[in-house]
Amino acid sequence: MTITEIAEMAGVSKKTVSRYFNHADLLSGETRAKIEAVIADTGFVPNAQARALALQRNFLVALIHDNSDRGVFELVEAGMTEALEGSELALVLQPMAARDAAVRLRAFIDRLRPTGVVLLPPLSEREDLAEICANAQVRCVRLGRVRGDHGLACDDRSAMATLVTWLVRLGHNRIGFIGGPESSLTAQQRELGYLDAMADHGLDRGPSLIVAGDNTFESGISAGRLLLEVSPRPTVVVACNDEMANGVLHAATQAGITVPADLSVVGFDDTPLAARTLPPLTSMSVPWIAMAHEAVARIAKGLSQPDAAAGFEAELIIRDSVMPAATAGTAPQPNPSQPNLSQPNPS
């Protein structure tokens, strides 16, 4: 059957049936009910290729990433897959190196004509990539911190400050920090949050306690080794993501330092890796899955820009990689001042 036949049986125009399948808001409830009744009786399924040709786009949503943080990518992929289940849209995963991302994104859109594109950090921070999508009239949602507040993100600066303040309350006053790429807005916000909290508590935040990383496991090992050579040594190391925090765990093991008895280690993002390390990592959970759901909803509704109602909050997830500084050097003991796993961090 064709939509022309469906229209005749429902007593409406072909254009009205087309609007129904394109989820237009202009149809009355009575008109929708007529069309749905005919579809139910006939078992009609619209031809996806014909619809794509008419709309000049395919029913694809592309997740564009540079493969720099597999943990965050896994969370966003899982969230988008959940959100797309049962819809007419399908997910396409497309890695792109930063050096040729503009050329590859333009070619990708010209070739596949997706309904929407979701950009992951750090690619989401690039205005040229967002402009390519806009020029091609492809809906684009950017995850993470973006200039002008055009991205779906939580307040990374406040979240990091909250994390550091919690560590101070546990008695830690020598807090090492491993930052992300200097060009990353998200990494910049997280480092500012660390500096804010250290300044608020009058603690040393000198250059010897801050080491740059690039979000990779290898950079976490290198940065961890540098911080472990500082005298006096930090009682805790906070990394800008879980991959680098895992690198610190390895550096500590290689140096014969026990975590958390001799050194506490904290990550950020709470990716699946955080629960798999030994010991499992305490980490600040960023709601990447919720943001992925929202990104899909915006693409389905034809929205590219976030609105004021979309707020996301980070949450401290406490595991076994942290203990109070006062008990460093002794066997780990239960700490009644720490909230249970998965509880939000007390303000």
N, C-alpha and C positions, 0 to 999 in steps of 0.2 A: 504494500500500500504506500501511498504518498501523502504528504501533508494536505494536498489538494482534496483528496478523498476524505481525509479526516475532517477537513473544514466543511465539506458538503454534508457529511453525516451529523456534524455538531451544529449545523445551521449558522456558521460564522464564516468570516473571510479567511483566506489563506494567510494574510498578513497577521491576523489575530492568532492563528495557530503558531505561526513563527514567533510571535512575541511570547507566547506561552512557553515554548521550548527555550527561549533565550532569557527566561525568568524576568521579564519586564514587569514593572509594578503598575502598569496602566490598566490591567484587566480587572474586571469586577469578579467577585466571588462566584456569581451565577455563571459567568462565561467560563471561568476556570473549571467549574463543576461539570459543565456540558462537555468540554474537551476531555477532561479526565475520565468521564463515563465512557466516551467513545474509545479512548485508548485502552481502558480496562476490558471492554468488550472485544476489541479486535486484537489485543496484544501487540499493538504497533510499537516499533522501536525506531526512532529517527536515525537516518544514515549519518554517522559521525563525519565521514569524509565529505559528504555533500554540505553539511552544516559548516564545516571548517572552510570549505571553498567559498561559501556565501559570506561568511564572516571575515574571511581573509586572515584567519588565525586557527591554530590547533588547540585542542583542549589539554594543553600541557602547562605545568608549572615547573620552572627550572630553579633548582637550588645551585647557585654559583658560589664556589669556594676556592681557596688557594691551597687547601690541604695542609695548612700550617698548624691547625689545632684539631686533631682528630676527635678529641673528646667532645668539644663543642659541636663539631659537625655531626657526630652520632646523635647527640641530643636533639638537634634541630631536625635532622632527617626523621627521627622517630616521631617527633611532634607533628611534622607535616604529613607523614604517612597516616597517623591517627586522624588528623583533621580532614584529609582527602578521602578517607574510607567512605564508600557509598555515594560519592559524588561522581560527576561525569569527568572530572579533571584527573590527570595522571601526573606523577612526579618524575622528573628527569634530573639526574645528578650530573653536574658538569664542573670538573676541576679546571682552573685557569691560573697559570702563573702570573704574578703581578706584572712582569716585564712586558708581556704581550696581551694583557687582559682586554684592553680596548679593542684591538684588532679581532681577537677571538670572539668577544661578546657580540660585536657587530655582525660577524659572519654567522655566529650561532643563531642570532635572531632572524637574520635574512633567510637562513636555511630552514629553520623549524617554525618560525612565527608562533611562539608560545603565547598563551593567554597572559602569563605573568612571570616575573622573575623575582626571586628572593636572593639578596646579596648578603653573604656572611662577612664579618670582620676578617681581615682589614680591607677587603675589597669594597665593603659597604661604605667606607669612609671616603671613597673617591667620587668626586662630583662628575668627572667625565663619564664614568660608567652609568650613573643615574641619568645623565643627559642623553646617552645613547638610547636607553630604554624610552625616555620621553619622546625623542625624535621619531622613534619607530612606533610610537603609540602602544607600547607594551607596558602594562602595569608593573610597577617596581616597588618592592618593599625592602627597606634596608634595616638589618638587625645590628644592634650595638650602637655605641655613641657616634653621632654624626653631627657635623657642624650645622647650626640652625635648628637643632632639635627635630630633624626630619627622620630620625630612626626610632625603632622600637627598642627601648633599653631601660634598664633600671639605673638607679643612682649609684654608679660604681664608687664614686668618691666617698659618699656617705657610708656605703657598705664597708669599704676598707677601713674607714675611721672607726666604725663600730667594732670591727674585728680586732683592731689594735687596742682599742679601749678595753675590750674583754680580756686580752692578754695581760694588759697592765694590772687589771684587777686580780689576776692570778699571780701577781708578784713579779712579772717579767719587766725588767727595765733596760735590758740590752737586747733590742729587737732588730735583727738583720732583715734586709728587704732585697728581693730580686725582682727587678722591673721587667716589663716587656719591651718590645721594639720602640725606640724613641719616637718614631713617626706615628705610632698608634694612638689615637685619641682615647681609646679605652684604657690603654696602659698608662697614659698620662694622668687620667682621672684617678686611677687606683694608686699611683704614686703620690698624687696630691693628698689623697685620703690618709695615706700613711704619714706624710709630713704634717698634716693637720693634727692628727691624734698625738704624734710625738711632741709637737710644739705645745699642745694643750696641757700635756702632763710634764713639760719641762725636761724631756728626755733627750739624750744624745741622738742626733740624726745626721751626724757627719758623714762625709763621703766614704769612710772606711766601712760603714754599715750598709751602704747601698751599692748594689752591683747590677749592671744591665744584663738582661738576657734577651732571647729572641723567641720565647714561648716553647722552645724545643727541650726535650729530655736532656740532650747533650749540653745545652747551655746551662741547664739546672745543675748538672754535675760540676761544670767549670766554676759557676758562680758559688756553688756550695763549698767547693774547696777553698776559694778565696776567703769566704766568710769564716770558715773554720780555722783559718790561720790568724784571724784578728785577735789581738790581745787587749783587754780581756775578751774572751769569746762570747758571742751572743748566746743567750739562753734559749732563744727561739728564732727561727728563720721563717719569714712569710714570703711566699712566692706569688707572683701575679697570675699564675695558673697552675693546674694540677700536674701538668707534664713536668714543669720545672721543679715543683715540690718533690716529685718522684725522683728527679735527679739529685736533689739534696739528700734524700734517704740513702741513695746509693753512695754518694760522697761520704756520708757519715759512716756507713758500714765499712767502706774501704779504709777509713781513718780509725776504725776501732771505737767509734762513738755510738753509744746505744741510744736509740730513740724509743720512748721519750725520756728515759731516765736521765740521760746526760744532755739531751738537746730535744726541744720540741720543734715540730715542723708543721706548717699550715699551708694549704693550697687555696685556690680560688676557682670558682665555677661549679664545683661539685659534679664533675663529669663521672662517667662510669668507672674510670680509672681509680678515683679516690677511694672507693670501697674495696679495691683489689690489691692495693699495696700492702706491704708488711712493715710496720703496722698500718692499718687503714687510716687514711688521711682525714683530719679535721679540715673542713673546707667551707668557704662561703658559697652557698648555693645561689646561682643566678638562674632565674626561671626561663631558661632557653626553650623548654617545651611549650610553656604558655605563650611565649612570644611567637613561636612557630605556628601555633594554632591561630593567633591573632593575624599573622601575616597571610595565612591561607584565607581567613575570613575576609580580609581587606581586598585580596585579589578577586575572590568570588563576588564581592559587592562592587568591584570597580574602583576601590579606593587605593590611593598610593601614599597619602600622607597620614600620619597618626593624628588622632584627635586627643583633646585634653582628658577624655575619660579613660584612656588606656594607661593605667599605671601598673608598674611592676616593681616588686620589692624583693631584695635578696634576703636569704635566711641562713643563719649559721648552723651548720651540721657538725656536731661534735663526735669525733671518733677517738681512736687510741693514740694518736700521734702527739698529743699535748698533755702536759701535766703541770701543776703549779710550780713556779720557780723555786719555792721554798723547799720542795721535796726532791729537787734535782740531785742525782747521784744516789738515790735510794730506789728500791723496787717500787714500781707504780702501785699506788693505793687509790681506792675509790675516792672521788672528790665530791662531797655533797653539794658544793656550791655550783657545780656544773649542771646545766639542764640536761634532760634526757635527749637521746638521739632524735633528730628531726624536729625538735622544738625550736622556735625562733629565738634569736639572740635577745637577751634582756637588755633594754635600753638603759 
